[in-house]
Amino acid sequence: MNAVNSNVSADARNFSILVVDDNEMNRELLLRRLKVTGYDLSSAGDGEQALARLRERPFDLVLLDIMMPIMDGYETLQVIQADERLRRVPVIMITALDDVDSAVRCIEMGAVDYVTKPFNPVLLRARVEASLDRKRMSDLEEERRQEVERSNESLSEEVRAKIKEISESQLAAIFAMSKLAESRDPETGEHLERMREYCKLLSEQLSRMPKYRHIIDRAFVGNIYAASPLHDIGKVGIDDSVLLKPGALTDEEWVLMKQHPIIGAETLREVDRQHPGNDFIHTGIDIAEGHHEKWDGSGYPYGLAGEKIPLVARILALGDVYDALTSKRCYKDAFSHEKSRSIIEEGRGKHFDPDVVLAFFEAEEEFKRVRQEYKDPDQD
């Protein structure tokens, strides 16, 4: 006995085996046969006891008799295979010498092997060791799979963080570029900050309407928030003598001014050609090109009408007009919220998409808050 135990590997002693048989003599015989291998052995007298043991602690192998009272081997094996926590434990069925058909049935149910009674010690040990070798390999594969999964998750987190970092850097650069374009007009103040908030508020209100529930999602709101500062970026292509003229523009100057949506959209299309696939750049193109179009088709640059105007442009158009109305200009004082609301209501179905006007009415208290939070330095 000692000689045998002295040759038992550490790996063998680490394996735990559960022997399940209602016949105490058979159970003790199996335990004695396996004891010399150095395995960690436990036993159970029926299927219910076996399942209780399996749920108490992990086992590497189960030797399971087919014919038992209370819960036989078939039923016990079925429960093991149905339990996600237990199904990875290999099961060797114990059957009578003339009951091979039952063993085959168990193999089809998920058992890895079978042994017959009376037990042949050499065959018993060989089949146990073979099953444990497969279990060892299966555990190693599972460990490696989990390591790869953890590594992939870690890498994905790093990639997501890097993309977020790049995206934030790009957004900061684009906002700075928009701010630079805006800085040519000294009267615009906190206009870009307010526009982002107005577009977000209108989009969120519209998303509550059944018509837009499947159109306006988090990505839509994020894109319009990020892209709204680009709406007047085309003004970089307008001469200062026109852009900064304090008085009324001539007809020729208006023709030039009306080119800024086209200049802005073409500028952004070139960005998209160089770096394709960016949704918020596509949003920026629609905004830059369409924010001076009007619902009734009387806007510019193309005279688009109704839903032919991109939704993002229809949203921004209202925010842009509200901001212009409530801001001080060299040619006018800032209008009150109430007067601005009245003008927007009058433009419903003419200048503005009726649905966007409804969204504005729902969000007007928030509009007033944004106007106050991002007010211009010269406006009390």
C-alpha positions as a Markdown table, in Angstrom:
| # | Residue | x | y | z |
|---|---|---|---|---|
| 1 | Met | 0.0 | 0.0 | 0.0 |
| 2 | Asn | 2.7 | 2.5 | 1.0 |
| 3 | Ala | 4.8 | 1.6 | -2.1 |
| 4 | Val | 1.9 | 2.3 | -4.3 |
| 5 | Asn | 1.2 | 5.6 | -2.6 |
| 6 | Ser | 4.8 | 6.7 | -2.8 |
| 7 | Asn | 4.5 | 6.7 | -6.6 |
| 8 | Val | 1.2 | 8.7 | -6.7 |
| 9 | Ser | 1.7 | 12.0 | -8.5 |
| 10 | Ala | 0.7 | 15.3 | -6.9 |
| 11 | Asp | -1.8 | 15.7 | -9.8 |
| 12 | Ala | -3.5 | 12.5 | -8.8 |
| 13 | Arg | -3.9 | 13.5 | -5.2 |
| 14 | Asn | -5.5 | 16.8 | -6.3 |
| 15 | Phe | -8.3 | 15.1 | -8.2 |
| 16 | Ser | -11.6 | 14.5 | -6.3 |
| 17 | Ile | -13.9 | 11.7 | -7.2 |
| 18 | Leu | -17.5 | 11.1 | -6.0 |
| 19 | Val | -18.6 | 7.4 | -5.9 |
| 20 | Val | -22.4 | 6.9 | -6.0 |
| 21 | Asp | -23.9 | 3.5 | -5.4 |
| 22 | Asp | -26.8 | 2.4 | -3.2 |
| 23 | Asn | -25.1 | -0.9 | -2.4 |
| 24 | Glu | -22.7 | -0.3 | 0.4 |
| 25 | Met | -20.5 | -3.3 | -0.4 |
| 26 | Asn | -20.0 | -2.1 | -4.0 |
| 27 | Arg | -19.4 | 1.4 | -2.8 |
| 28 | Glu | -16.7 | 0.3 | -0.3 |
| 29 | Leu | -15.1 | -1.9 | -3.0 |
| 30 | Leu | -14.8 | 1.0 | -5.4 |
| 31 | Leu | -13.4 | 3.2 | -2.7 |
| 32 | Arg | -10.8 | 0.6 | -1.8 |
| 33 | Arg | -9.8 | 0.1 | -5.5 |
| 34 | Leu | -9.4 | 3.9 | -5.9 |
| 35 | Lys | -7.8 | 4.7 | -2.6 |
| 36 | Val | -4.4 | 3.4 | -3.7 |
| 37 | Thr | -4.4 | 6.0 | -6.4 |
| 38 | Gly | -4.3 | 8.8 | -3.9 |
| 39 | Tyr | -7.4 | 10.5 | -5.2 |
| 40 | Asp | -9.6 | 12.6 | -2.8 |
| 41 | Leu | -12.6 | 10.3 | -2.5 |
| 42 | Ser | -16.2 | 10.9 | -1.3 |
| 43 | Ser | -19.3 | 8.7 | -1.6 |
| 44 | Ala | -23.1 | 9.0 | -1.8 |
| 45 | Gly | -25.8 | 6.3 | -1.4 |
| 46 | Asp | -28.3 | 7.6 | -3.9 |
| 47 | Gly | -28.9 | 10.2 | -6.6 |
| 48 | Glu | -30.3 | 12.9 | -4.3 |
| 49 | Gln | -27.2 | 12.6 | -1.9 |
| 50 | Ala | -24.9 | 12.8 | -5.0 |
| 51 | Leu | -26.5 | 16.0 | -6.2 |
| 52 | Ala | -26.3 | 17.5 | -2.8 |
| 53 | Arg | -22.5 | 16.6 | -2.6 |
| 54 | Leu | -21.9 | 18.0 | -6.1 |
| 55 | Arg | -23.5 | 21.3 | -5.1 |
| 56 | Glu | -21.5 | 21.5 | -1.9 |
| 57 | Arg | -18.1 | 21.3 | -3.4 |
| 58 | Pro | -16.4 | 20.8 | -6.8 |
| 59 | Phe | -15.6 | 17.2 | -8.1 |
| 60 | Asp | -13.4 | 16.2 | -11.0 |
| 61 | Leu | -15.2 | 12.9 | -11.7 |
| 62 | Val | -18.4 | 11.0 | -10.7 |
| 63 | Leu | -18.8 | 7.2 | -10.7 |
| 64 | Leu | -22.5 | 6.7 | -10.9 |
| 65 | Asp | -24.5 | 3.5 | -10.5 |
| 66 | Ile | -27.5 | 3.1 | -12.8 |
| 67 | Met | -29.8 | 1.1 | -10.7 |
| 68 | Met | -30.6 | 2.9 | -7.4 |
| 69 | Pro | -33.7 | 3.7 | -5.4 |
| 70 | Ile | -35.1 | 7.2 | -4.8 |
| 71 | Met | -33.3 | 8.7 | -7.9 |
| 72 | Asp | -31.7 | 6.3 | -10.3 |
| 73 | Gly | -28.6 | 6.9 | -12.4 |
| 74 | Tyr | -30.5 | 8.0 | -15.5 |
| 75 | Glu | -32.4 | 10.7 | -13.6 |
| 76 | Thr | -29.3 | 11.8 | -11.7 |
| 77 | Leu | -27.3 | 12.1 | -14.9 |
| 78 | Gln | -30.1 | 14.1 | -16.5 |
| 79 | Val | -30.1 | 16.6 | -13.7 |
| 80 | Ile | -26.3 | 16.9 | -13.9 |
| 81 | Gln | -26.3 | 17.5 | -17.6 |
| 82 | Ala | -29.1 | 20.1 | -17.2 |
| 83 | Asp | -27.2 | 22.1 | -14.5 |
| 84 | Glu | -24.8 | 24.6 | -16.0 |
| 85 | Arg | -22.6 | 24.4 | -12.9 |
| 86 | Leu | -22.4 | 20.6 | -12.9 |
| 87 | Arg | -22.4 | 19.6 | -16.6 |
| 88 | Arg | -18.6 | 20.0 | -16.9 |
| 89 | Val | -18.0 | 17.2 | -14.3 |
| 90 | Pro | -17.4 | 13.9 | -16.3 |
| 91 | Val | -19.6 | 10.9 | -15.3 |
| 92 | Ile | -18.6 | 7.2 | -15.6 |
| 93 | Met | -21.6 | 5.0 | -15.4 |
| 94 | Ile | -21.6 | 1.7 | -13.4 |
| 95 | Thr | -23.6 | -1.1 | -14.9 |
| 96 | Ala | -24.0 | -4.9 | -14.7 |
| 97 | Leu | -22.0 | -7.0 | -17.1 |
| 98 | Asp | -25.1 | -8.0 | -19.1 |
| 99 | Asp | -26.6 | -4.4 | -19.1 |
| 100 | Val | -24.3 | -2.8 | -21.7 |
| 101 | Asp | -27.4 | -1.3 | -23.5 |
| 102 | Ser | -28.2 | 0.8 | -20.4 |
| 103 | Ala | -24.6 | 2.0 | -20.4 |
| 104 | Val | -24.8 | 3.0 | -24.1 |
| 105 | Arg | -28.0 | 4.9 | -23.3 |
| 106 | Cys | -26.2 | 6.8 | -20.6 |
| 107 | Ile | -23.3 | 7.6 | -23.0 |
| 108 | Glu | -25.9 | 9.1 | -25.3 |
| 109 | Met | -27.2 | 11.2 | -22.4 |
| 110 | Gly | -23.8 | 12.7 | -21.8 |
| 111 | Ala | -21.7 | 10.2 | -19.7 |
| 112 | Val | -18.1 | 9.9 | -20.7 |
| 113 | Asp | -17.6 | 6.2 | -20.1 |
| 114 | Tyr | -18.9 | 3.1 | -18.2 |
| 115 | Val | -17.5 | 0.3 | -16.1 |
| 116 | Thr | -19.1 | -3.1 | -15.5 |
| 117 | Lys | -19.6 | -5.1 | -12.3 |
| 118 | Pro | -17.7 | -7.1 | -11.0 |
| 119 | Phe | -14.9 | -4.5 | -11.3 |
| 120 | Asn | -11.6 | -5.3 | -13.0 |
| 121 | Pro | -9.1 | -3.2 | -11.0 |
| 122 | Val | -6.8 | -2.5 | -14.0 |
| 123 | Leu | -9.6 | -1.6 | -16.3 |
| 124 | Leu | -11.3 | 0.5 | -13.6 |
| 125 | Arg | -8.1 | 2.5 | -13.0 |
| 126 | Ala | -7.4 | 3.0 | -16.7 |
| 127 | Arg | -10.9 | 4.3 | -17.4 |
| 128 | Val | -10.8 | 6.6 | -14.4 |
| 129 | Glu | -7.3 | 8.0 | -15.4 |
| 130 | Ala | -8.4 | 8.5 | -19.0 |
| 131 | Ser | -11.5 | 10.4 | -17.9 |
| 132 | Leu | -9.4 | 12.5 | -15.5 |
| 133 | Asp | -6.9 | 13.2 | -18.2 |
| 134 | Arg | -9.7 | 14.5 | -20.4 |
| 135 | Lys | -11.0 | 16.6 | -17.5 |
| 136 | Arg | -7.5 | 18.0 | -17.0 |
| 137 | Met | -7.2 | 19.0 | -20.7 |
| 138 | Ser | -10.8 | 20.4 | -20.7 |
| 139 | Asp | -10.0 | 22.5 | -17.6 |
| 140 | Leu | -6.8 | 23.8 | -19.2 |
| 141 | Glu | -8.7 | 24.7 | -22.3 |
| 142 | Glu | -11.4 | 26.5 | -20.3 |
| 143 | Glu | -8.7 | 28.4 | -18.3 |
| 144 | Arg | -7.0 | 29.4 | -21.5 |
| 145 | Arg | -10.4 | 30.4 | -23.0 |
| 146 | Gln | -11.2 | 32.5 | -20.0 |
| 147 | Glu | -7.7 | 34.1 | -20.1 |
| 148 | Val | -8.2 | 35.0 | -23.7 |
| 149 | Glu | -11.7 | 36.3 | -22.9 |
| 150 | Arg | -10.2 | 38.4 | -20.1 |
| 151 | Ser | -7.4 | 39.6 | -22.3 |
| 152 | Asn | -9.9 | 40.5 | -25.1 |
| 153 | Glu | -12.1 | 42.3 | -22.6 |
| 154 | Ser | -9.1 | 44.2 | -21.3 |
| 155 | Leu | -8.0 | 45.0 | -24.8 |
| 156 | Ser | -11.5 | 46.1 | -25.8 |
| 157 | Glu | -11.6 | 48.4 | -22.8 |
| 158 | Glu | -8.2 | 49.9 | -23.8 |
| 159 | Val | -9.5 | 50.3 | -27.4 |
| 160 | Arg | -12.7 | 51.9 | -26.3 |
| 161 | Ala | -10.8 | 54.2 | -24.0 |
| 162 | Lys | -8.4 | 55.2 | -26.8 |
| 163 | Ile | -11.3 | 55.7 | -29.2 |
| 164 | Lys | -13.1 | 57.9 | -26.6 |
| 165 | Glu | -9.8 | 59.8 | -26.1 |
| 166 | Ile | -9.4 | 60.3 | -29.9 |
| 167 | Ser | -13.1 | 61.2 | -30.3 |
| 168 | Glu | -12.9 | 63.7 | -27.5 |
| 169 | Ser | -9.7 | 65.2 | -29.0 |
| 170 | Gln | -11.4 | 65.4 | -32.4 |
| 171 | Leu | -14.5 | 67.0 | -31.0 |
| 172 | Ala | -12.3 | 69.5 | -29.1 |
| 173 | Ala | -10.4 | 70.3 | -32.3 |
| 174 | Ile | -13.6 | 70.7 | -34.3 |
| 175 | Phe | -15.2 | 72.9 | -31.6 |
| 176 | Ala | -12.1 | 75.0 | -31.5 |
| 177 | Met | -12.2 | 75.3 | -35.3 |
| 178 | Ser | -15.9 | 76.3 | -35.1 |
| 179 | Lys | -15.1 | 78.8 | -32.4 |
| 180 | Leu | -12.4 | 80.3 | -34.6 |
| 181 | Ala | -14.9 | 80.7 | -37.4 |
| 182 | Glu | -17.3 | 82.2 | -34.9 |
| 183 | Ser | -14.7 | 84.6 | -33.6 |
| 184 | Arg | -14.8 | 86.6 | -36.8 |
| 185 | Asp | -18.2 | 87.8 | -35.7 |
| 186 | Pro | -17.7 | 89.6 | -32.4 |
| 187 | Glu | -21.4 | 89.5 | -31.5 |
| 188 | Thr | -21.9 | 85.7 | -31.3 |
| 189 | Gly | -20.7 | 85.3 | -27.7 |
| 190 | Glu | -21.7 | 82.0 | -26.2 |
| 191 | His | -23.7 | 81.1 | -29.3 |
| 192 | Leu | -22.0 | 77.7 | -29.9 |
| 193 | Glu | -22.5 | 76.5 | -26.3 |
| 194 | Arg | -26.2 | 77.5 | -26.4 |
| 195 | Met | -26.7 | 75.8 | -29.8 |
| 196 | Arg | -25.5 | 72.5 | -28.5 |
| 197 | Glu | -27.8 | 72.6 | -25.6 |
| 198 | Tyr | -30.8 | 73.8 | -27.6 |
| 199 | Cys | -30.3 | 70.9 | -30.2 |
| 200 | Lys | -30.0 | 68.4 | -27.4 |
| 201 | Leu | -33.2 | 69.6 | -25.7 |
| 202 | Leu | -35.2 | 69.6 | -28.9 |
| 203 | Ser | -34.0 | 66.2 | -30.0 |
| 204 | Glu | -34.9 | 64.7 | -26.6 |
| 205 | Gln | -38.4 | 66.2 | -26.7 |
| 206 | Leu | -38.9 | 64.9 | -30.2 |
| 207 | Ser | -37.8 | 61.4 | -29.2 |
| 208 | Arg | -40.8 | 61.2 | -26.9 |
| 209 | Met | -43.2 | 61.6 | -29.9 |
| 210 | Pro | -44.2 | 58.3 | -31.4 |
| 211 | Lys | -43.2 | 59.5 | -34.9 |
| 212 | Tyr | -39.6 | 59.9 | -33.9 |
| 213 | Arg | -39.2 | 57.2 | -31.2 |
| 214 | His | -37.3 | 54.9 | -33.6 |
| 215 | Ile | -35.4 | 57.7 | -35.4 |
| 216 | Ile | -34.0 | 59.7 | -32.5 |
| 217 | Asp | -31.8 | 57.6 | -30.2 |
| 218 | Arg | -28.8 | 58.3 | -28.0 |
| 219 | Ala | -26.5 | 58.3 | -31.0 |
| 220 | Phe | -28.7 | 60.8 | -32.8 |
| 221 | Val | -28.7 | 63.1 | -29.8 |
| 222 | Gly | -24.9 | 62.7 | -29.3 |
| 223 | Asn | -24.2 | 63.4 | -33.0 |
| 224 | Ile | -26.3 | 66.6 | -33.2 |
| 225 | Tyr | -24.8 | 67.8 | -29.9 |
| 226 | Ala | -21.3 | 67.3 | -31.2 |
| 227 | Ala | -22.0 | 68.6 | -34.8 |
| 228 | Ser | -24.1 | 71.6 | -34.0 |
| 229 | Pro | -21.1 | 73.9 | -33.7 |
| 230 | Leu | -20.3 | 73.2 | -37.3 |
| 231 | His | -23.5 | 74.9 | -38.7 |
| 232 | Asp | -21.8 | 78.2 | -39.7 |
| 233 | Ile | -18.3 | 76.9 | -40.4 |
| 234 | Gly | -18.8 | 77.9 | -44.0 |
| 235 | Lys | -18.6 | 81.5 | -42.9 |
| 236 | Val | -14.8 | 81.2 | -43.0 |
| 237 | Gly | -15.2 | 81.4 | -46.8 |
| 238 | Ile | -17.1 | 84.7 | -46.7 |
| 239 | Asp | -15.2 | 87.9 | -47.0 |
| 240 | Asp | -15.1 | 90.2 | -43.9 |
| 241 | Ser | -16.6 | 93.1 | -45.8 |
| 242 | Val | -19.8 | 91.0 | -46.2 |
| 243 | Leu | -19.7 | 89.0 | -42.9 |
| 244 | Leu | -18.9 | 92.0 | -40.7 |
| 245 | Lys | -20.9 | 94.6 | -42.5 |
| 246 | Pro | -22.9 | 96.6 | -39.9 |
| 247 | Gly | -25.7 | 97.7 | -42.2 |
| 248 | Ala | -28.0 | 95.9 | -44.6 |
| 249 | Leu | -26.5 | 93.7 | -47.3 |
| 250 | Thr | -26.9 | 94.5 | -51.0 |
| 251 | Asp | -28.4 | 91.9 | -53.3 |
| 252 | Glu | -24.9 | 90.9 | -54.5 |
| 253 | Glu | -23.7 | 90.6 | -50.9 |
| 254 | Trp | -26.7 | 88.4 | -50.0 |
| 255 | Val | -25.8 | 86.1 | -52.9 |
| 256 | Leu | -22.3 | 85.7 | -51.4 |
| 257 | Met | -23.6 | 85.3 | -47.8 |
| 258 | Lys | -26.0 | 82.5 | -49.0 |
| 259 | Gln | -23.0 | 80.5 | -50.2 |
| 260 | His | -21.8 | 79.8 | -46.6 |
| 261 | Pro | -24.0 | 76.6 | -46.2 |
| 262 | Ile | -22.6 | 75.2 | -49.4 |
| 263 | Ile | -19.0 | 76.1 | -48.4 |
| 264 | Gly | -19.4 | 74.5 | -45.0 |
| 265 | Ala | -21.0 | 71.3 | -46.3 |
| 266 | Glu | -18.3 | 70.9 | -49.0 |
| 267 | Thr | -15.6 | 71.5 | -46.4 |
| 268 | Leu | -17.0 | 68.7 | -44.3 |
| 269 | Arg | -17.5 | 66.4 | -47.3 |
| 270 | Glu | -13.8 | 66.7 | -47.9 |
| 271 | Val | -13.2 | 65.7 | -44.3 |
| 272 | Asp | -15.5 | 62.7 | -44.9 |
| 273 | Arg | -13.6 | 61.7 | -48.0 |
| 274 | Gln | -10.3 | 61.8 | -46.1 |
| 275 | His | -11.8 | 60.0 | -43.0 |
| 276 | Pro | -15.0 | 58.2 | -44.0 |
| 277 | Gly | -17.5 | 56.6 | -41.8 |
| 278 | Asn | -17.8 | 59.2 | -39.1 |
| 279 | Asp | -21.6 | 59.6 | -38.3 |
| 280 | Phe | -21.2 | 63.0 | -36.6 |
| 281 | Ile | -19.4 | 64.4 | -39.7 |
| 282 | His | -22.4 | 63.3 | -41.8 |
| 283 | Thr | -24.6 | 65.0 | -39.2 |
| 284 | Gly | -22.5 | 68.1 | -39.6 |
| 285 | Ile | -22.9 | 68.1 | -43.4 |
| 286 | Asp | -26.7 | 68.0 | -43.1 |
| 287 | Ile | -26.7 | 70.7 | -40.5 |
| 288 | Ala | -24.3 | 73.0 | -42.3 |
| 289 | Glu | -26.1 | 72.6 | -45.6 |
| 290 | Gly | -29.7 | 72.7 | -44.4 |
| 291 | His | -30.0 | 75.0 | -41.4 |
| 292 | His | -31.2 | 78.0 | -43.5 |
| 293 | Glu | -33.8 | 75.9 | -45.4 |
| 294 | Lys | -37.4 | 76.6 | -44.4 |
| 295 | Trp | -40.4 | 74.2 | -44.0 |
| 296 | Asp | -42.4 | 76.0 | -46.7 |
| 297 | Gly | -39.5 | 75.9 | -49.2 |
| 298 | Ser | -38.6 | 79.6 | -49.1 |
| 299 | Gly | -35.1 | 79.1 | -47.5 |
| 300 | Tyr | -31.7 | 78.7 | -49.0 |
| 301 | Pro | -29.4 | 77.4 | -50.6 |
| 302 | Tyr | -31.6 | 74.9 | -52.4 |
| 303 | Gly | -35.2 | 75.8 | -51.5 |
| 304 | Leu | -35.9 | 72.4 | -49.9 |
| 305 | Ala | -39.3 | 72.0 | -48.2 |
| 306 | Gly | -40.8 | 69.8 | -45.5 |
| 307 | Glu | -39.2 | 66.5 | -44.7 |
| 308 | Lys | -36.8 | 66.9 | -47.6 |
| 309 | Ile | -34.9 | 69.0 | -45.2 |
| 310 | Pro | -32.8 | 66.7 | -43.0 |
| 311 | Leu | -34.3 | 66.4 | -39.5 |
| 312 | Val | -31.1 | 67.6 | -37.8 |
| 313 | Ala | -31.2 | 70.8 | -39.9 |
| 314 | Arg | -34.8 | 71.4 | -39.0 |
| 315 | Ile | -34.0 | 71.1 | -35.3 |
| 316 | Leu | -31.0 | 73.4 | -35.5 |
| 317 | Ala | -32.9 | 76.0 | -37.6 |
| 318 | Leu | -35.3 | 76.7 | -34.7 |
| 319 | Gly | -32.5 | 76.8 | -32.1 |
| 320 | Asp | -30.5 | 79.2 | -34.3 |
| 321 | Val | -33.4 | 81.6 | -34.8 |
| 322 | Tyr | -34.3 | 81.5 | -31.1 |
| 323 | Asp | -30.7 | 82.3 | -30.2 |
| 324 | Ala | -30.6 | 85.2 | -32.7 |
| 325 | Leu | -33.9 | 86.6 | -31.4 |
| 326 | Thr | -32.8 | 86.5 | -27.8 |
| 327 | Ser | -29.3 | 87.9 | -28.4 |
| 328 | Lys | -28.3 | 91.6 | -28.7 |
| 329 | Arg | -27.1 | 92.7 | -32.1 |
| 330 | Cys | -25.7 | 96.0 | -33.4 |
| 331 | Tyr | -29.0 | 96.6 | -35.1 |
| 332 | Lys | -31.4 | 95.4 | -32.3 |
| 333 | Asp | -31.7 | 94.7 | -28.6 |
| 334 | Ala | -32.3 | 91.2 | -27.4 |
| 335 | Phe | -35.9 | 90.1 | -27.5 |
| 336 | Ser | -37.6 | 88.6 | -24.5 |
| 337 | His | -38.4 | 84.9 | -24.4 |
| 338 | Glu | -42.1 | 85.7 | -24.7 |
| 339 | Lys | -41.6 | 87.8 | -27.9 |
| 340 | Ser | -39.2 | 85.2 | -29.4 |
| 341 | Arg | -41.8 | 82.5 | -28.6 |
| 342 | Ser | -44.5 | 84.4 | -30.4 |
| 343 | Ile | -42.3 | 84.9 | -33.5 |
| 344 | Ile | -41.5 | 81.1 | -33.6 |
| 345 | Glu | -45.2 | 80.2 | -33.1 |
| 346 | Glu | -46.0 | 82.5 | -36.0 |
| 347 | Gly | -43.4 | 80.7 | -38.1 |
| 348 | Arg | -44.8 | 77.2 | -37.4 |
| 349 | Gly | -45.5 | 75.4 | -40.7 |
| 350 | Lys | -43.8 | 78.3 | -42.6 |
| 351 | His | -40.2 | 78.7 | -41.4 |
| 352 | Phe | -40.2 | 75.8 | -38.9 |
| 353 | Asp | -41.2 | 72.2 | -38.8 |
| 354 | Pro | -44.5 | 72.1 | -36.8 |
| 355 | Asp | -43.2 | 69.1 | -34.7 |
| 356 | Val | -40.0 | 71.0 | -33.8 |
| 357 | Val | -42.1 | 73.9 | -32.7 |
| 358 | Leu | -44.1 | 71.6 | -30.4 |
| 359 | Ala | -40.9 | 70.2 | -29.0 |
| 360 | Phe | -39.8 | 73.8 | -28.3 |
| 361 | Phe | -43.0 | 74.6 | -26.5 |
| 362 | Glu | -42.4 | 71.5 | -24.3 |
| 363 | Ala | -38.8 | 72.5 | -23.5 |
| 364 | Glu | -39.1 | 76.3 | -23.3 |
| 365 | Glu | -38.4 | 76.5 | -19.6 |
| 366 | Glu | -35.2 | 74.6 | -20.3 |
| 367 | Phe | -34.4 | 77.0 | -23.1 |
| 368 | Lys | -34.7 | 79.9 | -20.7 |
| 369 | Arg | -32.4 | 78.2 | -18.3 |
| 370 | Val | -29.8 | 77.6 | -21.1 |
| 371 | Arg | -30.1 | 81.2 | -22.2 |
| 372 | Gln | -29.4 | 82.4 | -18.6 |
| 373 | Glu | -26.6 | 79.8 | -18.0 |
| 374 | Tyr | -24.7 | 80.7 | -21.2 |
| 375 | Lys | -25.6 | 84.4 | -21.5 |
| 376 | Asp | -23.3 | 86.7 | -23.3 |
| 377 | Pro | -21.0 | 89.0 | -21.3 |
| 378 | Asp | -22.8 | 92.2 | -22.5 |
| 379 | Gln | -26.3 | 90.8 | -21.8 |
| 380 | Asp | -27.8 | 91.1 | -18.3 |
